[in-house]
């Protein structure tokens, strides 16, 4: 027997945490269900949690999990039993780690465990949101549709993440090229010209003196500057692992021009997609809000969602609570209010999710379209300034020689 830390929902939608003794994760989840709770997560007590902003240990298998989800939805929708669907889907899994995890899931199902309990024993591949939606689908008799909704959410999330990554590659390469070009000029080109200026004895222009000073700084303290930069980055990364500084940083990023609106649109897309998926999977509204909160990487938005969940439990509408939290785009809040009043919250949330996913991609393209020429202009000014300062000094030396 071991101690397991858990998070669960009561029948009224209130989130509770605690510890209990059990043989393994499925047993812990079963005990929570027997006590009338809706499990969200259970893990061995004392296990270090994944730090905010860090990639999950099996991020490379995310696409395979999504493909597996789609296959299970199709097979179960076609009339296959859960055991049969797992057996067929396991044969098509290319990732060895996921295949081994799926083998363990299949063995537990054959031993009489539910699919959700078996998946909960493999948290590296099946996170709490995944397990919660599967459990809701089992409880409502809509396992196939729940898996289908889950597959759609994962596909759209991965598509959006791929667009973000692809759009940022070129600006990053361009920035690295700019920094490299400046370093080469200051450490290779300028030092070869410096002796000539010293021998000429001419009064150098102020711009040339500045460039020579920068060259001397890199030559004498280059490694120290590099070490200080690395230490500052490491310290910043360590600080951002702590909830307090990370929450302040996330709140600050939401107030930035251009980037802040992009991040707010992404939070809107994530919340709407998760909310639509959870409601479609059979979760009640408070449970759906709690589960949706857990997919957010922005800790400030997570804290705001805690307030939203509390407000909804006290009888306030979702739209009013989200409006007060201020983490979603006002247009989305207005649309959710309409959906809530008409009883079509899930449909409206799904529509908004698609709309804001497309908007994030569009805004990102515009932001990159601004960054690219701005980087080129800055690079041209810096490199051009260095070259012009050297040419000016060379002309001054030539005038002196004449």
VOGU-3710 file (C-alpha; in Angstrom, 3 decimals, decimal comma):
1> xxxxxxxxxx> 0,000/0,000/0,000  1,160/3,546/-0,763  -0,108/7,074/-0,280  -1,633/8,808/-3,295  -2,324/12,524/-3,624  -5,557/13,197/-5,463  -7,759/15,950/-6,885  -11,435/15,287/-7,349  -14,838/16,940/-7,710  -17,784/16,574/-5,388
11> xxxxxxxxxx> -21,327/16,097/-6,649  -21,824/19,870/-6,434  -18,745/20,526/-8,588  -16,425/21,642/-5,765  -12,792/20,638/-6,157  -11,209/18,761/-3,234  -7,678/17,491/-2,658  -6,135/15,070/-0,220  -4,294/11,795/0,205  -5,413/8,204/0,545
21> xxxxxxxxxx> -3,857/4,722/0,744  -4,173/2,342/-2,180  -2,265/-0,383/-3,966  -1,972/1,551/-7,229  -3,468/4,449/-9,196  -6,553/2,534/-10,467  -7,299/1,386/-6,900  -7,005/4,955/-5,656  -9,380/6,169/-8,359  -11,809/3,355/-7,555
31> xxxxxxxxxx> -11,822/4,372/-3,887  -12,573/7,966/-4,857  -15,465/6,844/-7,050  -16,826/4,627/-4,290  -16,859/7,631/-1,964  -18,974/9,616/-4,450  -16,208/11,797/-5,883  -15,313/12,433/-9,517  -11,528/11,864/-9,799  -9,464/14,382/-11,765
41> xxxxxxxxxx> -5,961/13,196/-10,963  -4,176/10,777/-8,673  -0,445/10,242/-8,301  1,952/8,839/-5,695  2,364/11,359/-2,879  5,676/13,202/-3,010  6,167/12,727/-6,734  7,531/15,917/-8,270  4,976/17,538/-10,498  5,774/18,757/-13,940
51> xxxxxxxxxx> 6,913/22,351/-13,750  4,876/25,036/-15,521  5,931/25,592/-19,081  7,960/22,369/-19,327  7,143/19,897/-22,082  5,678/16,568/-21,004  8,214/13,725/-20,988  6,584/11,997/-23,948  5,701/15,006/-26,104  7,107/13,158/-29,110
61> xxxxxxxxxx> 4,301/10,585/-28,734  1,499/13,189/-28,654  0,593/12,656/-32,312  0,499/8,907/-31,802  -1,850/9,328/-28,825  -4,122/11,480/-30,978  -4,093/8,881/-33,749  -4,829/6,171/-31,183  -7,765/8,208/-29,865  -9,241/8,520/-33,346
71> xxxxxxxxxx> -8,859/4,794/-33,987  -10,493/3,875/-30,691  -13,391/6,250/-31,406  -13,905/4,701/-34,847  -13,678/1,103/-33,622  -15,950/1,596/-30,612  -18,389/3,580/-32,761  -18,432/0,659/-35,201  -19,522/-1,731/-32,462  -16,213/-3,106/-31,180
81> xxxxxxxxxx> -15,841/-3,784/-27,477  -13,288/-1,737/-25,553  -11,009/-4,766/-25,288  -11,327/-5,514/-28,991  -10,700/-1,899/-29,961  -7,586/-1,759/-27,770  -6,271/-5,007/-29,255  -6,696/-3,759/-32,825  -5,362/-0,265/-32,141  -2,309/-1,575/-30,287
91> xxxxxxxxxx> -1,045/-3,284/-33,422  -0,844/0,035/-35,276  1,033/2,044/-32,619  4,557/2,912/-33,896  5,889/4,359/-30,611  7,379/1,635/-28,403  6,715/3,433/-25,144  3,092/4,078/-26,020  2,707/0,493/-27,234  4,000/-0,794/-23,890
101> xxxxxxxxxx> 1,645/1,534/-22,013  -1,250/0,375/-24,171  -0,366/-3,230/-23,417  -0,678/-2,461/-19,712  -4,024/-0,740/-20,331  -5,278/-3,763/-22,235  -4,240/-6,154/-19,448  -6,092/-4,065/-16,852  -9,229/-3,935/-19,015  -9,108/-7,703/-19,450
111> xxxxxxxxxx> -8,827/-8,020/-15,667  -12,099/-6,123/-15,268  -10,909/-2,521/-14,930  -12,715/0,278/-16,726  -10,931/1,996/-19,608  -10,627/5,267/-17,695  -9,060/3,574/-14,656  -6,632/1,686/-16,889  -5,643/4,879/-18,712  -5,171/6,699/-15,391
121> xxxxxxxxxx> -2,364/4,258/-14,581  -0,369/5,684/-17,517  -0,317/9,446/-16,784  2,770/10,015/-18,973  0,646/9,389/-22,061  -2,903/10,022/-20,871  -3,207/13,271/-18,836  -6,033/14,035/-16,373  -8,129/15,810/-19,034  -7,967/12,732/-21,248
131> xxxxxxxxxx> -8,942/10,371/-18,405  -11,742/12,651/-17,187  -13,388/12,782/-20,616  -13,120/9,017/-21,060  -14,632/8,510/-17,608  -17,466/10,902/-18,422  -18,102/9,058/-21,685  -18,267/5,743/-19,851  -20,686/7,140/-17,277  -22,995/8,590/-19,933
141> xxxxxxxxxx> -22,783/5,633/-22,326  -21,195/7,886/-24,986  -17,629/6,555/-24,969  -17,293/6,614/-28,758  -18,494/10,227/-29,198  -16,402/11,318/-26,204  -13,267/9,841/-27,775  -14,185/11,488/-31,065  -14,515/14,889/-29,361  -11,234/14,296/-27,565
151> xxxxxxxxxx> -9,502/13,413/-30,836  -10,805/16,601/-32,450  -9,555/18,716/-29,559  -6,101/17,124/-29,655  -5,847/17,544/-33,419  -6,746/21,226/-33,302  -4,407/21,817/-30,363  -1,499/20,112/-32,156  -2,294/21,982/-35,366  -2,228/25,315/-33,551
161> xxxxxxxxxx> 1,012/24,423/-31,759  2,582/23,414/-35,073  1,603/26,731/-36,647  3,087/28,646/-33,724  6,349/26,715/-33,929  6,666/26,991/-37,710  5,973/30,714/-37,693  8,663/31,406/-35,094  11,453/29,399/-36,745  12,428/31,977/-39,379
171> xxxxxxxxxx> 12,507/35,014/-37,031  14,669/33,053/-34,578  17,088/32,007/-37,335  17,200/35,586/-38,589  17,932/36,906/-35,097  20,729/34,378/-34,560  22,202/35,327/-37,943  22,134/39,003/-36,985  23,882/38,381/-33,675  26,442/36,129/-35,376
181> xxxxxxxxxx> 27,195/38,740/-38,045  27,810/41,437/-35,431  30,060/39,138/-33,385  32,118/38,232/-36,481  32,548/41,887/-37,380  33,629/42,838/-33,869  35,922/39,873/-33,247  37,433/39,222/-36,705  37,123/42,208/-39,034  37,571/45,184/-36,704
191> xxxxxxxxxx> 40,623/43,779/-34,804  42,507/43,527/-38,116  41,909/47,209/-38,776  42,714/48,455/-35,269  46,576/48,296/-35,610  46,447/50,469/-38,718  44,442/53,102/-36,858  46,851/53,012/-33,922  49,927/53,447/-36,155  48,380/56,325/-38,089
201> xxxxxxxxxx> 47,881/58,358/-34,920  44,899/60,129/-36,395  41,998/61,354/-34,328  39,310/58,767/-34,877  35,611/59,559/-35,212  33,446/58,925/-32,153  31,594/56,067/-33,907  34,889/54,302/-34,634  36,016/54,689/-31,034  32,733/53,147/-29,906
211> xxxxxxxxxx> 33,213/50,171/-32,243  36,811/49,684/-31,074  35,694/49,848/-27,450  33,068/47,178/-28,133  35,762/45,052/-29,792  38,069/45,416/-26,767  35,191/44,557/-24,460  34,470/41,335/-26,348  38,158/40,450/-26,515  38,873/41,012/-22,831
221> xxxxxxxxxx> 35,575/40,062/-21,232  33,828/37,990/-23,903  33,804/34,770/-21,905  32,743/36,616/-18,769  29,851/38,259/-20,627  28,879/34,879/-22,048  28,959/33,318/-18,585  26,919/36,172/-17,096  24,347/35,882/-19,902  24,065/32,130/-19,397
231> xxxxxxxxxx> 23,756/32,613/-15,625  21,035/35,243/-16,102  19,091/32,953/-18,452  19,457/30,031/-16,065  18,347/32,157/-13,119  15,384/33,456/-15,099  14,399/29,920/-16,083  14,647/28,775/-12,458  12,550/31,705/-11,280  9,871/30,985/-13,884
241> xxxxxxxxxx> 9,572/27,473/-12,504  8,246/28,951/-9,274  4,493/29,646/-9,294  4,731/33,197/-7,921  7,225/34,681/-10,401  5,701/32,665/-13,246  2,241/34,028/-12,494  3,564/37,601/-12,487  5,423/36,985/-15,746  2,356/35,474/-17,399
251> xxxxxxxxxx> 0,231/38,418/-16,274  2,815/40,837/-17,702  2,872/39,085/-21,094  -0,899/39,505/-21,410  -0,464/43,283/-21,171  2,110/43,520/-23,947  1,040/45,170/-27,217  0,400/42,744/-30,098  1,770/39,726/-28,216  -0,682/40,191/-25,349
261> xxxxxxxxxx> -3,694/40,087/-27,666  -2,268/37,025/-29,405  -1,869/35,219/-26,079  -5,370/36,248/-24,987  -6,813/34,861/-28,222  -4,911/31,614/-27,663  -6,298/31,304/-24,131  -9,772/31,912/-25,553  -9,277/29,192/-28,165  -7,947/26,716/-25,588
271> xxxxxxxxxx> -10,748/27,325/-23,095  -13,503/27,181/-25,694  -12,120/24,002/-27,260  -11,746/22,280/-23,893  -15,144/23,485/-22,676  -16,894/22,258/-25,831  -15,104/18,912/-25,620  -15,877/18,414/-21,931  -19,550/19,337/-22,294  -19,836/17,137/-25,373
281> xxxxxxxxxx> -18,174/14,320/-23,453  -20,836/14,395/-20,750  -19,203/16,449/-17,973  -21,345/18,923/-16,074  -20,465/22,620/-16,286  -18,435/22,989/-13,036  -16,441/19,845/-13,831  -15,886/21,021/-17,398  -14,541/24,359/-16,154  -12,163/22,670/-13,705
291> xxxxxxxxxx> -10,835/20,297/-16,352  -10,565/23,106/-18,926  -8,510/25,139/-16,468  -5,854/22,417/-16,313  -4,945/22,665/-19,997  -3,848/26,311/-19,698  -0,118/26,959/-19,616  -0,610/30,547/-18,419  -0,609/30,475/-14,605  -2,294/33,866/-14,336
301> xxxxxxxxxx> -5,155/32,546/-16,474  -5,320/29,412/-14,334  -5,673/31,491/-11,169  -8,394/33,531/-12,873  -10,201/30,311/-13,822  -10,220/29,277/-10,157  -12,228/32,429/-9,482  -14,518/31,612/-12,414  -15,218/28,124/-11,029  -15,957/29,559/-7,578
311> xxxxxxxxxx> -18,307/32,162/-9,051  -20,197/29,559/-11,119  -20,648/27,384/-8,047  -22,274/30,311/-6,251  -24,832/30,690/-9,054  -23,266/33,257/-11,396  -23,296/32,652/-15,127  -20,185/31,483/-16,955  -20,153/34,560/-19,190  -20,332/37,011/-16,264
321> xxxxxxxxxx> -17,613/35,121/-14,407  -15,310/35,065/-17,443  -15,959/38,751/-18,096  -14,872/39,593/-14,564  -11,765/37,398/-14,881  -10,661/39,355/-17,965  -8,636/36,570/-19,569  -10,816/36,035/-22,633  -11,549/38,269/-25,577  -14,734/40,327/-24,921
331> xxxxxxxxxx> -16,324/39,113/-28,175  -15,977/35,495/-27,036  -17,552/36,312/-23,670  -20,545/37,938/-25,393  -20,987/34,898/-27,647  -20,774/32,528/-24,689  -23,450/34,569/-22,927  -25,740/34,096/-25,924  -24,993/30,371/-25,971  -25,616/30,074/-22,249
341> xxxxxxxxxx> -28,938/31,889/-22,448  -30,104/29,780/-25,402  -28,937/26,476/-23,921  -26,412/25,942/-26,742  -23,223/26,612/-24,801  -21,378/23,596/-26,189  -22,161/24,473/-29,809  -21,196/28,126/-29,370  -17,976/27,168/-27,548  -17,008/24,778/-30,356
351> xxxxxxxxxx> -17,677/27,494/-32,969  -15,643/30,040/-31,007  -12,792/27,568/-30,622  -12,458/27,175/-34,383  -12,810/30,913/-34,947  -10,132/31,875/-32,441  -7,765/29,110/-33,509  -7,874/30,605/-36,996  -7,537/34,102/-35,542  -4,424/33,085/-33,581
361> xxxxxxxxxx> -2,843/31,732/-36,753  -3,688/34,945/-38,622  -2,412/37,226/-35,852  0,768/35,191/-35,623  1,385/35,551/-39,340  0,915/39,313/-39,035  3,238/39,501/-36,045  5,906/37,531/-37,893  5,395/39,753/-40,936  6,284/42,718/-38,688
371> xxxxxxxxxx> 9,193/41,016/-36,920  10,959/39,861/-40,086  11,473/43,270/-41,751  12,120/44,902/-38,373  14,913/42,406/-37,704  16,370/42,969/-41,163  16,281/46,752/-40,678  17,941/46,571/-37,261  20,550/44,166/-38,602  21,225/46,487/-41,536
381> xxxxxxxxxx> 21,566/49,511/-39,269  23,931/47,763/-36,854  26,118/46,125/-39,481  25,985/49,214/-41,689  26,897/51,409/-38,740  29,927/49,259/-37,922  31,078/49,223/-41,548  30,566/52,974/-41,953  32,489/53,724/-38,767  35,430/51,690/-40,079
391> xxxxxxxxxx> 35,266/53,278/-43,532  35,143/56,740/-41,972  38,255/55,955/-39,945  40,017/54,584/-43,047  39,212/57,761/-44,963  40,522/59,838/-42,059  43,787/57,885/-42,109  44,103/58,334/-45,896  43,502/62,077/-45,582  46,241/62,250/-42,960
401> xx> 48,645/60,322/-45,206  47,966/62,705/-48,079
//
